[in-house]
Amino acid sequence: KREKYPAVVLAHGAGGNAFLEWVQNWTKRGYIAIAVDLNGTHFTDGDVVNRKQNEAAGRIGVGSFDCVGKDPYDSWTYYGVAQLLAAHSYLRSLEKTDCTRTGIVGISWGGVLSLIAVGVDKRFSAAAIIYSAGFITDDLLGQETGLFADRERKDFYDTWLDPANYLYGTDIPILFHAGLLDGAFSPIQRQRTYRLLHGVVSLAVKQ
């Protein structure tokens, strides 16, 4: 019987929660897993409507566009990434964790935060990014909303909040998983994102 186990941090998408089932699915496969609530609220056993604010977790939010032009160190993105790094540190502190095999899985906005996390935390050994990419202001999500028609807003987001600004030199294996009809992150920007990486990149596309 193994004494050490691989571990994984799980980052949900917009409007999600620290899903217990997600953790259970990973633990059944032999991982130590932790799911983080990235909304700045308390976990309420699946009740995502009546959640109370967690004052220690930072800003409540499900995305980072409302942070544009404000203090980046007091933004949903900053607090979300900080929680992922804290969760990673906690996993690595456990006696049963194999610290040479710790990863992160992020979906949608959780994937955006996960890309930033692997860019700033070199302790991760692998990542899986689902329906996410960098270069958001140039992508469908940024263009269709019109939020970044103003050059100053675009420059602010690109500099402080976009994953592409943090990924240079990242050399861990990363799996990108996406669908052809993804309405937020296009294949072009996903390609631009994984070209920043120095490690092994795998891409899975589902129709």
Sequence and secondary structure as in RCSB ss.txt:
>XXXX:A:sequence
KREKYPAVVLAHGAGGNAFLEWVQNWTKRGYIAIAVDLNGTHFTDGDVVNRKQNEAAGRIGVGSFDCVGKDPYDS
WTYYGVAQLLAAHSYLRSLEKTDCTRTGIVGISWGGVLSLIAVGVDKRFSAAAIIYSAGFITDDLLGQETGLFAD
RERKDFYDTWLDPANYLYGTDIPILFHAGLLDGAFSPIQRQRTYRLLHGVVSLAVKQ
>XXXX:A:secstr
  S EEEEEEE  TT    HHHHHHHHTTT EEEEE TTSB   TT  SS  B TTS    S SGGGTTS GGGS
HHHHHHHHHHHHHHHHHHSTTEEEEEEEEEEETHHHHHHHHHHHH TT  EEEEES  S GGGSHHHHHHTTT S
HHHHHHHHHHT GGGT TT  S EEEEEETT SSS HHHHHHHHTT  S EEEEEE 
